[in-house]
Amino acid sequence: MTQKERTHQKLIRTALRLFGRQGYTATTTRQIAHEAGIAELTLFRHFGTKENLAVQVFFSVCTHLFDELRAAVEQATTPQERLRAFARTLRRFVDRYPEEFQFLHLPDLPPAVFEQQTFQPLKLLTRILTDLEVPVPPRALGLALVGTVERTWIGKRIGLISDQDQEETLEWILDLVLQHAGSAQGH
């Protein structure tokens, strides 16, 4: 890795940490550069704008998440196993990388972050659910499954539920989905 690439990655990691801690709006490029030990001008040479930096952070987080999910799903042989692998890997990801997960949910990210990205993990989950022939729209069910992981993670973080509650909730939802898999043909 070249010095330029190391600097680029350092700025992305620092921005991720500061955006997660302070929010997008409250974080300045000066703070990011200072915390990274890099001149602010260097930050602008790499990204042009704070918004472009946020887009790159979003892309980095989504790529990391997608790589983990894809690796887990590729090891599974049936759609049922792929669904379980996806959901369990997502749950582990949010536990292992809370800064990355939190960044994806910042309320003040600029719209350009989302306009320039496709959320590949949701597309992967939608394909799995389509293969399972679920009796509801696969994308809607995918959003509900991701939402379950998100909500239980938040509940765990604020002390409302335990690790076991989180695990049991996810497994219950997966069992429910798989009970109805294949019944889409009858509708």
N, C-alpha and C positions, 0 to 999 in steps of 0.2 A: 504494500500500500504506500502510495506516495505521500509526501508531506501535505500536499493540497487535499488529498482524499482524507487524511487523518483530521485535518482542520475542518473539513466539511462535516465529517461524522461527529466531531466534538461539538460543533455548533448545533447540530441536530439533537444530540443527547442533552446538551445544556438547555436548549429551547424546550424540549420535551419536559424536563424537570421543572423549569420555571413556569411554563404555561400551566402545567398540572398543579403547581403550588399556588400560583397567583391568578390564573386565568389568562386568556389571550390579551385582553384589553389592557390589563394592569401591568403586563410585562413589557418592558421597553427593549429595543435593540441594544441600547447602551448596557442594560443589565445583563443581557445574554452574552454580549461580547466581553464584558468585565469578568463575569463568572467563568467564562471559557478561557480567559487569559489571552484574549485576541483583540486586536484593534477593531473598533466598530466599522471602520472603512472596509476591513477584510470581510466582515459579515456581509456588507452590501455588495462586495465584489463576488461573493459566492452565491447570494440569493437575490440581490436587487432590492427586495422589499421584505418587510416583516411578514406580509401576507404570503409571499412566495416561500419564505422559510416555513410558515405554518403548513403550506401545501406539501412541502418536502417531509416535514415531520409526520403528517398524516399518511403520506405514501409509505414512509419507512415503517410506521406502526402497522399499517394494513398488510404490508408485505411480510413482516415478521409473523403476524397472526396467521395469514394465509399459508405461509410455508409450514408452520406447525400443524395447522388443520389438514392441509393436503397430505403431509407425510403420514399422519395418523390414519386418515381415510384410505390412503393407498394400500395400507397394510391389511385392511379389512376385505373380506371376500364377498359378503352379501350386503344388500342395501340396509338390512337391519343392523349388521355390524358396523357399517359405515356411519349410520345415524348415531349409534352409541359412541363410536370413536370421535365423531365430530363434537358431540355435546360434552363428553368428558374432557376432551382436549381443550375446548373453549373454557370450561370451568377451571381447569388447571392453569390456563393462560392468565385468566383474570386474577387468580391468586398469586401467581409467580411474578407477573408484570403489572402491578396496580397502577403505576404511573402511565403506562401505555394505554391501559384500559380507560383510565380516568380522562386522558387526553381526548379519546374518541367521543367523550360525552360532555366536553366543555360547552356551555351554553353560548359563549360569546365568540366562537370561531367564525371567521368570515365566510360568507356563502361560497366564495371561490374555492375554499378547501373541498367542499362537497361537489361542486360543479365539475371539477377537474379529475375526480376520482370515481372509479366504480368499486363498489364494496364487494370484492371477490369472495370473501367468506360467505356472504348471504347467497350469492349465486351458486356456490358449491352446495350449501345446505338445501337450496331450492331444487337443485338437480337430484340430490339424494331423496328428498321427499317426493319428487315426481316419479322416480324409480320405484318408490314404495307404493305408488298409486293411492295416496291418502285421499279421503273423501271431501277434503276442503282445499281451497286454493293453496298450493305448496308455498308460495312466497309469504302469504299471510300466516301460515303455520310456522314457517321459518322465523318470521319476525316475533311470533309469540314464544317460540323456544328460546331465541336469543334474549328476549325480554325477561324470561324466567331466570336465566342465568344472571342477567344484570341485576334484577331485583333481589334475588337471594344473596348476591355478592354485597349489595348495598346493605341489606338487612344484617348480614354477618359483620360488616365493617362497623356498624353502629351498635352492635351488640344485641340485636333483636332475635337473631337465630344463631345456631351453632353450626360447626362444620357438618355434623351429622344431619341436621335439619336441611342444610343446603344439598347435601348428597342425596338424601331421601326424596326431597322434592323433585330433583332432576330425574332420578330413577323412576319415580311415579309418573311423571310427565312422559318420559320415554316409553314406559310400559303402556300407557294410555294410547299414545300415538301408534305404537306397533300393534296394538289390539285391533285397530281400525285400518291398518295398512292393507291394501289390496281390495278394499271395499268401494273404491271410487268407481269401479266398473259398473256397479249396480245403480249408480245415480244418473 
